[in-house]
Amino acid sequence: GLSEPQLRILFTQYDRRVKQADVVLAHLQATYAEQLVPVPIRTTTQFAKASGSGKTIFASSGRSSAKTDYDTCLRHLWPISINPPETAVGSL
């Protein structure tokens, strides 16, 4: 049979300028440390812009805090290596 899924909590739309966001994050860290993904997803206007254009934030050019946060989150949940294997000299 299937194993029981491991549930995780992902704190999104984190805005460090809002005091309540820090209060909620601290509560989640204290109460659900095992389940909480350690990287909160910061808020950005790119979400609204991407949604309005029917695309994801990853389809937009440039860097953003949210792209970085989601990338870090994914690497935490599903450890992967994106480094391509080295090509042997003379194999090209």
Secondary structure, 3 states (H helix, E strand, C coil): CCCCCCCCECCCCECCCCHHHHHHHHHHHHHCCCCECCCCCECCCHHHHHHHHCCCHHHCCCCCHHHHHHHHHHHHHCCCCCCCCCCCCCCC
